[in-house]
């Protein structure tokens, strides 16, 4: 079955509507040219003539009591024209040609405020004035005139905007326009409804298959354009699925390669870091076995050797623990966290340690921070490493600042100490494993901080050009 493309159907509907609008515009223009100007001109001429007749009769007959009769006489042959006399107030109002049993001479005319203002201006200026007030359904024409003496005369008439055969033709044209518009609108609505239903089917199919594998049905929608889109999307879904599989495989390969490279660097560092404590352990053990002298001296030397053995053993344990944590991938378990309470908990774990070395810990919570989603345990571990690093590099009497800011959809944790700062020779590789500025340092704490920040989609960095050392972690809320 032959089906016109949707855009062609829309074009046909638009052409039909355009033809109707052009026909209506031509008809209205013809009606306007034929009736409006001529009717307004005749009405204005009648109003002027009536006003001049009123003024002439009043000038020839000076009796105030005869004004009503004079006005009725002047306007009797002017259909649709009402009028009267004005002298600082309405003296006379007559409408001889109004349908009814008797003229409403005792009722004020419609639009009296406008008539009063116009007649007063004419009386004061002793001139003739015309006021035309167009409206939606009719146009009001008012004329006021006055001579050197006596009251001002005024007349008023109304001209319907559409009358007689003109209105009949316009009603016929509007009726035809309405019929054609309804028919065109019905066809347009039917086409759009089918179009939207087909689009809805495609959208529903896409939502059912979020992985992008052949989400769209193969059946024809009845719209050539939508059929082409569906086939193109199906082909794109196949390519996307293949690209995702390839990207996942490449990601796994890259991760394995990066981890192997990291393990290579760690192995080299580990060999160096473990060899020194082991050499110390061997030396201390040999000294404890080979010491000469009385029993008290031997016992004292043995205790010293064992203390050194325990210290070095602890160092090796910390090294192995940090190494294991670094070589294993981090899998954050985000949950809703109050940033201010989390920061205070981090600080509370270190207050005693800071007090023991006579270093002041200053905590600055965020002024306003929304509830965030992150792994408080992992980020707490990163904060612990930064605080321990700052405490180790700050001399007694110094200060360490712990600050958390929120803004732009991110959290920024800042730890600043008043120590000597970071040596330029290690600043560039500070977050690499086994890079440290302390002789007794392991060099894995900042590497763990970097990995934890990256696991949360954030970054860890050393802030340059600050007194002491300032470290930042920023991650999305």
Protein Blocks (a to p, Z undefined) as FASTA:
>chain_A
ZZddfklmmmmmmmmmmmmmmmmmmmmmmmmmmmmmmmmmmmmmmmmmmmmmmmmmmmmp
mcfklmmmmmmmmmmmmghiacdddehiafbdcdfkbgcjbdcfkbccehklmmmmmmmm
mmmnopadddddddfkbccdddddddfedcdddddddddfbgcjllmmmmmmmmmmmmmm
mmmmmmmmmmmmmmmmmmmmmmmmmmmmmnopakbcfbdehiaklmmmmmmmmmmmmmmm
mmmmmmmmmmmmmmmmmmmmmmmmmmmmmmmmmmmmmmmmmmmmmmmmmpgcdfklmmmm
mmmmmmmmmmmmmmmmmmmmmmmmmmpccddddddddfklmmmmmmmmmmmmmmmnopac
dddddfbdcdddddfklmmmmmmmmmmmmmmmpcehiacddddddeehiacdddddfbeb
jafklmmmmmpghiafbfkbgolmmmmmmmmmmmnopacdddehiehjaddddddZZ
